[in-house]
Every structure is written in C-alpha cells, then in structure tokens.
Amino acid sequence: MDFSNLDSFYSGYGLRSYNFFGAHLNSDGVMFRLYAPNAKSVRIAGDFNDWNDQDTFMNCNPLGYWELFVEGLKEYARYKYVIEQKDGKLTEKADPYGFYNELRPAWTNKVVSLDNYKWHDDEWMERRNRNFDKPMNIYEVHLGGFKHNSEDKWLTYYEMIDELILYLKEMGYTHVELMPLNEYGLDQSWGYQQFGYHSVTSRYGSPYQLMMFVDACHRSNIGVIMDIVLAHFVKDSYGLINFDGTELYEMQMESSWGTKYFDFSKNTVRSFLMSSAELWLDKYHIDGLRLDAVSNLIYYNGNKQLGENNNAIDFIKKFNYYIHLLHPNVMTIAEDSSDYPHVTSAEGLNFDYKWDLGWMNDTLKYYSMDPEYRHYHHNLINFSMAYFYSERFICPLSHDEVVHSKKTIIDKMWGSYEEKFAQCRNLMVYMYTHPGKKLNFMGNEIASFREFDENKQLDWFLLKYPLHDSFKRLVKDLNNIYRYSAAFSQYDYQPQGFKWIDADNSAQRIYSYLRFDDGKRCYVVILNMAPVSYENYDIGVPTYGYFTEIINTEKDIYGGCNMCNYRKVLARKGNIHGMKYKINIRIAPYSAMIFEGKMRNGGKNV
C-alpha cells in the first residue's frame, strides 16, 4: 500500500503525503507542491527572488494542487506562498507541509531535507514495544521550561543530550514525553495551538538536532513520546485558516480555546493529520504519540450533550489502525477526559493507553483534604480499582495540574510545610505501586512550589534544601524499584497482579494492598493517610517467611521522622484480612511503606 501517492491522499489515508507535498530538495533545486484547489493563482516569494511574488507563479494541476521546480536552491532557503483567492484578494501563507520555519515572530518556511541524518539506534528500534507488561515511568517535559543556559536562554535539542538525557538516566525514567514540538507562534500556548503541522519548532534548533536528541535517547535506552494536537488549530492568518479562500481545513465551529476545529468529513484533512503524525514516527523515530484533547474529537466542543462527532471518531479509529499497521511497536495514547467506552480496545477507538484523569482528580482531591474528614471520602482512593481493568490506563500527574492557580502537586497537599512533604512522599508511593503506567510532569520530583511558567527553568536551587533533595532521592528510589520489580508492571492490566488487603479501613484511614509478579515475589503496600502513629499494627500477608521493608517514606534519608521497621519482619500465622499469615509493623504518621516477600506456596497468588 502506497501512503505517499495522490490516491491515498484523496482517499483519506495519505500517511506519508509529506513525501509529495511541501518543499523537496535535490541536487538541482527544490520541487514545491501545495494543495490549494480553490485558489485562483499561487506564487512563491523567498530570499531567492528578493521576496518578489510578481513573477514566480506555480503551475496548476487539474487534481487541485500547485507545483513549481526552482533550480539552484539550497538547503535553508526561505519561502512563503502568496495565494490569490477567487475574489482577487492576496494572502500570505506558510507551507502546511513545510518541515521548518523561522523563529517566531517570523513564520516563513525554510527548505530542509529530513533524509540525510544517519541513525545509530537500530538495536533500540528492533526491540522496542508497547510496554503492556513492562515498566513505563514517563517524565513529561516542556523543553523551554526544563533548564536554561548560563545566559538564561533555552537549551537546544543538541544541548539537551547532555542535560535532559543524563538527568533521565540518573533518575531512572524509562520514557520522556515532550510537550508539542510542531511549530507554533504563541509561547503561552506551550505548543498546543499550532500552525506548522509538519514543522519542528525552531525554538530549540534544527530538525537535525532533534534527530540527534532522539537518537541519543534511544542509545541510552530511553523511549520518546511526542504530544500531538489533531483536534484544532490556531487562527493565525498565515496558517491553515481560510487557506485558499475557503474553509479548506476547518469546521465553522470554534473551540473554547478560540481555535478552529478540523473538518474530519474531508479525506484530505484526514490525510493531512495522519501525515503530520506519521512524520514523527518515520523521520524522527518517535516511540509513542500522545493525542491531546481526545474528548474534543469524540464530542463536539468536548460536550457530550452536543453529541458525538462521528467523522472524528471514524478518523481516530482509522488513525490508530494505520499507525499500528505501519508501526506495530509504536504506542498511541489518549488524553481523554470523557467516559466514552472502549478507548483502548479494538472494538472501540483502539488506543494503546488512556490517561486516567479520574484517578488523578480523585487522588489529588483526597490528599488536599483535611485528614480529619478523609474517612468520609475513603472511596476517593479505593474506587479506581473498581473500574481500572476497563481500559489500559496511565496514572498521570501532568502539567495540567500545576498551572492556572491550581497549585503544584506538593502545594496541593493539606497542612503545614512539613506535613505537605510527608503526604506528598506518601502520594508518590501510592502512584508508583498502583496498577498502570506512570507519568510525572517535570518539577514534581523536586517538590516544586512554583507553578509551571514556560519562560522560566525549573527551580533547581531547591535542591540545596534538605527536604527537596530528599524528596528527589525518594522519587529516584521509587523509579528504580518500579523498573526492576516486575510485580509493579507485569500484570498492570490483569487482575492477578493486584489484591486489596484492606480497602475499607476508613476509621484509621489506612489502605493496604498486594502487588504480584509471576509467582516468585509479592509486595505489601501500606498507606497511612492520617497524622496518627501505631507501634504494633497487624497486616495480613499471603505467605510465611520474612518480609523486607524496601521503602518507608518516613526514613530519615527521605526527610522523615525515622519511625521505621527492622529491615526484615517475620510473617507468623494469624487469620487477619482473610489471610493465613500476618506481619506486625510500626506505622508512622502519613507514612507509606513497601515490604517485599517471597511467595512460598508454589507461586499461587491469593
């Protein structure tokens, strides 16, 4: 099946339409092709003709596109299109299939080839997969807000190799998720209001530098996930809006963000968006695509009361089908706040994963609550496991939760400065031991109190303070336990990997549960959500022998009170919590603990 030709483009599955449209460089010059079927004429202006649009007319093809070969052009030549509408009005437009643009506030395109980089990640590309039964802890990053140079300027993609990748390796993350890198004009949109759907933002360097960054990630065994926006686009005059004098790309309906929704009834729009996504996978070796605002694809304006957008739903299904056909080992992830069913199953939308925004909202609501009243809201924590196996969920603490005066994760916690840290340490253990893959936005791991600001780097100076530095150490240790203990990922989406010990102890506000691997080991997790301590507390366990405390958030190295247990606790006979054995432990206020035990009953999980 040819995904580059015009038949596929007009049929709605032109995943590689970028191989035909756009500006394509060869040894003799550049071939320009533009889809603008309703234009009266199209001209090219560039630095090669002193931006004179009077003479460089493109030739019209009966199939609705325009083309022109310009001899002698070299890489990085700049250009723009001047489109004459039917009424004679002239409008200047960026190339919808252009691969690179000038740095904002400029927007004209630059000619680049994406075929000259020599990749060194064959081994990674051969063995990568969709990680259903493997650990995946994702570090979500806005490149401009991660770290700046000595002049307080953005780091380039290339410089990120020595900064971001080394940090990911140090902390033990398996994947990095990059907030949108398609070209956009407004910094404050963080990339979610785009105009360059085939263009890499020039804020951080060239396409070649981004390829080097991804290549270096792969050689460091780090997967790369890219945020993409397929629901809507920005109304900048040089972008897609009213492109050839008609609504070539958009619906009449406007989004709540003041942007235009794509018209998914048009096959050419479907091809355009599939092509935009496939470019990341084909040319940049991206390992996963996270689709933003899926609820705004499923429902008109994201509102269930307005009804389903059947054209967009059909597009999503075909999008996932073709992406998986071309790349069986690439993940697609839905950021979906709706209750639409079967988002991650073949009978539905066929994404690989869905963000569990319900888990996120319930969890943060609970941890922000006065502990005195938490026993009235006990189900905010235990409810997630009632529905968890309905989808393949990712547990996210994302950028959406640390902006717009919502407070950061640490600042959402109830209580005093010290109590916030104690409860946030507890939250991290809960997140890492709950079934499902993990996502944390940058800054969560250092307990940042300042909300995300796209103009500033993270507050790295916080690590000079013991509580912040100790918090980072806890997250690093949890990352490593999560990665190397199969029980926390092997059966994420199968019931045999999780069992409640006690889900209903609302009076003491203590939760306890088990995580299992393939029968060799089990892990006991205890979460104390109250400012109360216990010197002798019995917890039911499924097997006899010793249980080793591998994490206690109140250990002094994490900034806690050091009310911990002996390294090994012996399980003895005792009928409690429906189990034949029990361990007796100390529980500090607000503490979270993980105990590791060896299954001694033939590997049979209870």
N, C-alpha and C positions, 0 to 999 in steps of 0.2 A: 504494500500500500504506500503510495507516494503522498506524503504530508506537505510537500512543498509546492505542488503544481496548482494551477488555477482551478481545476476541477474540485480539489479538496477545499480550496478557499471558498468557492461559491457554494459548496455543499455543507459547510459548517464544521469541517474537521481539519482545517488547514493549520495543523500544529506547528509546521515549520514554514509558514508563509513569509517569515523574515528572510528566508533564502531567496525569495523572489522580489518582494517589495523592499524599499529602503535604498540605501546608497552602498553599492558593492564595488570594491576596489580591485582592480587587476593591474598588470604591469603597464598597460597602455592608458589607463584613466579610470573613470568611475561611471557605472551604469546607475542612473536614478530611475526608480519606478514608484509611482504614487497612485493609490486608489482614491479617486475623486470623481465619480461617474456623473455628477450633476454640474460640474464646473464648466464654464464657457471657455476658459483657457487656463493654463498653468505655466508659470515661468519659474526659473531658478535664479536667485540672486546669491552671490557669495563673494568671498575675498578674491576669487579667481577672475571675477569680472567687475571688480570695484563696486559690488553691490548694485549693479545696474540691472534692473529687471526688464528693460525695454526690448532686449534682443534675444534672450535665452529662453525661447518658448519650448515647452515639451510637446512631444507628439502624442496625439490621442489615439488610443487603441479602441476598436469597437466594443471590446469587452468591459470598458469602463475604467481603464487605468491609463496613466500617462507615463511616458518614458523618454529618456534622453541620455545619450552617452557623451560625456565630456572628456575629451582627450587631455592627457598630460597632468591630470590632477593627482596629487599626492595625499598620503595619509595626513589627517588633521586639517585638511581644507575645510573651511566653514561655509555653510549654506543655509538657505531657508526657501520656502516655497511662497510664491505670490499667486493667489488663486483669484481668478475673475469669476464672480458669480453671474447667474443668469441676468440679473438686473444691471450688470456692469460694474458693481462695487468690487474693489480690490481689497483682499485681506491677506495679511502675512501669517504664515503658519509654520510651526515646527513639523518635522517629519514624524508621523506616527510610528514608523518602523525604523527610525534613526537609532543608532547604537550609542550615541554620545552627544552631550550638549555642553554649551558653555556654562560656566559657573553663574548661578543666579546673582544679580537680577537679569543678566543676559540669558538668552534661551536658544539662540540659533544652534543648529547641529554642527557636529564635526564628523568628517569621514574617518571611520576606523575599520580595520579588519579584525574579526574575532577568531581567525583561523590560524594565527601564527604562533600562539603560545604552545610550548612543548610541556605537556603534563608529565608528572612523576608520581601519580597516585594510582597506578594500575592495580596494585595489591589491594588497596582500600576499595576501589570500585568493584573489584571482583567479589569481595567478601561482605560488603555492606548489606544490610537487610532492613526490614521494617520494625524489628526490635520488639515484637509482641511478647516474647518470653525472655527478653534481655533487659538489663538496666538501661534507662534513659533519663538522665537528670540534666535538664536544659537550663542554660544561662542565657536569659533574654537581654539583649544589648541594643542600645542606641549608640552608634559609633561616635557621634559627636559629643555625647554626654558621658562617655566612659572615662577617658583620660585625655588631657591636653599636653602639648609640649611645653618647653620652658618659656615660650612666649605666649602661653595661654591660647594657643591655636589648636584646631583639630589635628589629630594624627591622621596620616594617610593610611590607606589599606596596607601598604607595604610596611609602614611603621608598626601597624597593629600586630604583625607577626611576632615582633619582639616584646610586645606589651600584652595584648589580649591573649594570644595563644599560650604564652608562658604562664599567665595567670590561670587560665582554664586548666592547664596541666597541674599546676601547683594545687589548685582547689579540688581537682578530681571530677570535673564535669565531663560528661560524655558527648554533649552537643552544645553548640551555640546557636541561638536563634537571633537573626539580625532583623531589626525593625526595617521597614521598607527602604530599599535602595533604588527603586525606579525613580527617575528624575522628577523633582517637584520644586515648586517655586517658594512656598512659604515655610520657613524653618519651624514655625509653631505648629504645623500640621504633622510633624515628625515623620513625614513621608506617606501619610495615609490619604493625602489629596494630591494626586499625581497628574502629570500630563505626558511624561515620557515613558510609555508602557514597554518600550524595548530598549530603553536607555538607562545606563548605570549613572547614578548621580555623581557629578563631578566634584562634589564637596570634598571627597576624601581621596581623589586621584583618578587614575585612568582605569579602563576595563582590564588592562594587562596586570595592573597592581592588584585588583580584586581577584583575578585568577591566581596570582601568586599567593594571596592570602588563603584562599580556599585550598589550594594545593598543599600549603604548609599545614593547614588544619588536618587534612587527611593523612599527611605523613606523621602527624602527632596523634593519630587515632581519635580525632575529634570530628564529629559529623556537623554539617552546616545546614540549618533550616532557614528559609527565607520567608518573611512576611510578604504576601501579595494582596492587592486590593482589586477585586473583579466586580464589585457591585456598582461603583460610582466613580466619577472623575471630576476634577476641578474645572471651573468655568473660565479659566484664564483665556483671553481672546486668541492667543497664539496656539492654543491646544486643540482639543477634539471638538469643542462645541461649535455647532453650525458650520461644520468643517468645509463643505463645498457649497455653502449657501443653503443647505438643507440639514435636517436632523439625521445626519449620516450614522451617528453612533448612539444618540441619546433618545430616551423617552421624554415625553413632555413633563412627567412628574419630577419634581425636585426633591432631594433628600433633606432630612432635618439638619444636615451639615452645610446646607447651602450649595451642594454639588448636584450634578446631573447623574441620574441612573442610566446605565447602559440598556439598550433595547435588545433583549435576548430573542426577540422574534426574528431577527435578521441573521442569516447564516454568516454573513461577512463579519458581523460583530462577534459572533461566537468564535470564528477562526482567529480574529484579531486577538482576543483574550487568551485563547488556548496557545497561540503563538507566543504571546508575551510570557506566559508561564513556562512553556517548553524551552524558551531561550535560556532560562536559568539552569535547567537540567542538562541541556545539550552543550551549551557553550561554557558554562561556569561550574559544572559538576556539582550542583547543589543537591543535597541528600533528602530534603523534605520541603514541602510548600505548606505554609500555614495561611489559610484563606480568612481574611478579615471580614467581619460583619456578615456572616452567613445568614443570619436571621433576616437581613435586608435583601437577600437573594430569595429566600423562601417566601417571605410575605412582603407585600407592597409596603414600603416605608418601615419594614420591620414590625408591622402591626398586624397581628393575627386577625383582628376584626375587619381589616380591609381585604382579606382573602389571600389565597396563595398565588404567587406568580408562577404559573405553570411553565411558561417559557424558560424562566430562570432555573426552575427545578430540573427541567429536562436538560438544560445546559450543564448543571452540576453533575448529573448522572453521566452524561457523555464525557465531560471533562475528566472525571475520575476513571472512567473506562479507558479512555485513550492514554492518559498518563500512565496507568498501570500496564497497559499493553506495551508501550514503548519502554517503560522503566519499572519492571516488576519489583525492584528493590528500593524504590523511592516512596517516601511517606507523603500522604496528604492529610492535613489536619484542619478541622473546622473550629473556628472561634464562633460558637453559636449559642446565643442566649435564649433560644426558643425551646419549646417542648416537642418539637417535630420529631416523630418516631423514626427509628432505624437509620440514624445518621451514619453509623459505622457498619452497616450490614449491606449485603448485596441486594436485598430486596428493597433497600431504601436509597440513600444518597451515595453509599459506598466509599465514604472517607475511611481512612485507617484509624484516625483518632478524633476525639472531640474534647475540647476543654470542658471540664466540669465546673461551670460557673455557679451552679447551685451549691456544690461543696464549698467553693471559695466564699460565697456570700454568707452561708450558714456558719462556717467556721469563724470568719472574722467578726460576725455579729456576736458569737458566743464569747470569744476572747476579749472583746471590748466591753463586756457586761460586768457589772459589779458581781464578784463571786458569791455574795450573799443571796443573789437571786438566780444563780445559774441552775439550781436544782429544779426551778420551774421551767427551764428551757433545755432540759437534758437531751431531748431528741434532736437538737441542732447538730449534735456531734454524731449520734448513732444512726441518724436517718439515712446518711449517704449509702450505707451498706445494704439498705432495703431496695435500692434501685441500681446499684453500681454495675451489676452484670448485664444491664440492658444495653450498654454501649461500651466501647473501649475508651475509657476516659483518661485524660491527663489532668492532674491536680495542679492548677496554676495559682501563683501569687504574682501577678503580672504588672506591667506598667500602668494598666488602667486603675490599679488600686493605690497608686502613690502620687496621684495628680489631682488637680482641681479641688484643693482643700479637703480631700478625703483623709489626709494624714498618711504617713508611711506605715509600713507593717509594724515596726516597733512602737510607733506612736499611737497606733490603734489600741494597743494593749491597755487594759484597765490599770489604774493605780499609780503609785509613785515611780520615780525613775528606776529604782532597783526592782520593784515589782514588775515593771514593764519588761525588763530584761529576763527575769525569771520565767514569766509567762511566754515570752517570745521564744526562749530556748525550748520550752515545752511544746510550743506550736511546731517548731522545726522537727522535733522527734515525731510528732503526730503526722506531719506531712510525709516525712521520709518512710514511715512504716505503714502508712495507709496504702491499700492497693492502688495501682495506677502509676503512670509515669509522672515525673515531676518537672515543674518549671518555676524558676525564681527570677525575678527581674533584678538587674544589677543594682547593688546597694543594699538589697535585703540581707546579704551575707555579712555586711559590716554594721548592720543595725543603724542605718542612716535615718536621722530625724528630719532631714530636709527633703521636701518633695522634689520629684524629678524636674529638672529645668534643662531644656535642650541646649541652652547656651553655656552651661557650666559642667565641669567634670565632677565625678563623684567626690565626696568629702573624704578623701584618703587620709587626711590629717587625723581623722577619728581614731585610726589605729594606734595613735600614740597613747590613747586612754585604755586602761586595762579591760574594762567591761566590753568595749567594742572589739579589741584584739582577741579577747577570749571567746567572744561570740563567733568571730570568723573561724577560730580554731574548731569550735563545735560543728559548724557547717562543713568544714573540711573533713572532719572525722566522720560525720554522717554520710557525706558523699562517698567516702571510701568503704564504709560498712555497707552502704546500699549497693555499691558496684560489685563488691566481692562476696556478698552473702546472697546466694541465689534465691533464698526464701522471699526476698523483698521485690522480686521481679518475675520469677519463673512462672508463677501461676497468677499473675495480676488479674487476668480476666476469666479465671476459673475458680469455682467455689472452694476447691480443695486447698487453696493457698492461704485461706483466712478463716479464722473461727473466733467468735467472741468468747472470752472467759466470763466477763460480767459487763453487759451493756447497759444494765439498768440500775446501777448504784447511784441514783440521783441524790440521795441523802448525804453521802460523803463526797459526791462529785468526783468519783474515781471511775475511770474506764480501764478495762484490761482486755487484751486480745492476743491471739497467736498468729504468727506467720510461719508457713511451712515451705520447705523445698521438696525435692523428690523423695523424701522419706528419711533422709540422713540427719537433718537438723530441724529444730524448731526454735522460735524466738518468742519470748514473752515480753509484751509491751504494757507498761502501766503508766497512766497519765493521771496525775493528781491536779485537779483544777481548782483547788481551794487552798487558802493560807493556813492549812492545818497539817501537823506532822503526826506520824504514827511510828512508835518504836517496834511494835510487833503486829505485823499485818500479814494475814494468810491469803495466798493466791493459789488457786487450783492450777495444776500443770498436768500434761498428758503422759508423763513418763517419769521414772525414778532416776536417781543419779544426781550429779552436780549441775547446777546452772550458774553460768559465769556472767556477772554484771559487766557488759561491754560499753554501756553508756549510762551515765547518770548526770542529768543536766545541772545538778547541784554540786558536782565535783568542783573543787577549788580552781582547777585549770580552766574551767568554763565561767568562772566568776561567781560560783555558788557558795553555799554555806558549808559544804563538805559533809553533809549528813548522808553518807553513802553506806553501802553494804560491803561485807567482806567480798573479796573478788569472786569466791565460789560459795554458792549457797546450796545446801544439800536438800533435795526433794525427799520427803517422807510420805508414808501412807497417810491418807486423810481424805475423807469424802467431802469435797467442797467445790462449789461451782460446777457440779456434775462430773468431776474428775476424781480419779483414784489417788492422786498424789497432790501434795501441796508444798510450797516453799513459804518460809516466814522471812519477811523483809522489813527494812526500815524505809519509811517514805517521808521525804522532806516536803515542806510546803511548796506548792507549784512545781513539783519535780516531775520529770519524765524519765523512765528507765527502760533499758532493753537488756534482757537476760538471754543468753544463748545456751541451749541444751541439746544433747544428743538423743535422738529417738532410739529407744531400746526395746521397742515392741514389734520388731520385724519391719519397721518402716511404715507401719499403718497409722495414718493420721486419724485423730479422733474428731 
